[in-house]
């Protein structure tokens, strides 16, 4: 079902800057949209340099610095492109732990059978699903995900008559301090452009609609430092949890255990996951990762246990992750005995939330390095 946003529309320009703000890095892509294809002209990913301070203001400064660094790289790349200049839009997608998304639903019987118009729905939402203030947080995005008239879902509610209305919205919020830091960094590097920010969970739900439809599924977003798990059923997020474990944990384990640089550790880890290392190298890395695998099993299992108290977890699981590390995490998830937590009583079945599911072709140009998460962001903007 297509999203039914009642908020101001977004008109996509020929060129779009797409920021991907993750838990360990900030990526940016320059995309050119053409009929049938999307050209990715440039990509860059900037690590978030975390310091010792971990309060909200400090975290905001770390994220802001990475956004500025990534943005400057993109601006320089734009200057080398012909025919762009200032004619481009800017979008940003924010992941856990910076953003949190939750669904809310309201249902009401009308005084009399009424012709449904945009104004009627806007009034219903304003009265039944108002924006509520939470100290220290800001609701930065909201989308209508489902509309039901007389108990039946519809994607075309206007000019229909109904005696009852039900609306499900997805609300995304973040810390005011983090929001200010992100907005400030984007404004500093792109002073003449407004930026629309979306939560990753909303983007993932939209990308998941094609080519298959699923009434219930689980989304696992594995970032560099954090992993989020969300249950989605009938266009609504029924529960979410996140754990302090991501791909960078594996990288640090390899780097620390063998006293090497991060880049060397990534190379070693990638070869191990792809089974392209020597037998001696593979044995060494497998030994180094034993404790990490047990920690992942425990933290992920605890999160699933917490979620299962709300709802049974759908077996169909879509995982978003840097493709270099996907086999390790997917194998670990499927190997766990999570039957006690799932709807079917069987282990989770992982599928990639990948670009192939959208039916659109991405063409990476010479200055664009393939980046799994930026690819999803570029495709989401095209939805």
Secondary structure, 3 states (H helix, E strand, C coil): CCCCCCCCCCCCCCEEEEEEECCCEEEEEEEEEECCEEEEEEEEEEECCCCCCCCHHHHHHHHHHHHHHHHHHHHHHHHCCCCCCCCCEEEEEECCCCCEEEEEEEEEEEEEEEECCHHHHHHHHHHHCCCCCCCCEEEEEEEEEEEEECCEEECCCCCCEEEEEEEEEEEEEEEHHHHHHHHHHHHHHCCCCCEEEEEHHHHHHHHCCCCCCCCEEEEEEECCCCEEEEEEECCEEEEEEEECCCHHHHHHHHHHHHCCCHHHHHHHHHHHHCCCCCHHHHHHHHHHHHHHHHHHHHHHHHHHHHHHCCCCECCEEEEECCCCCHHHHHHHHHHCCCCCCECCCCCCEEEECCHHHHCCEEEECCCCCCCHHHHHHHHHHCC
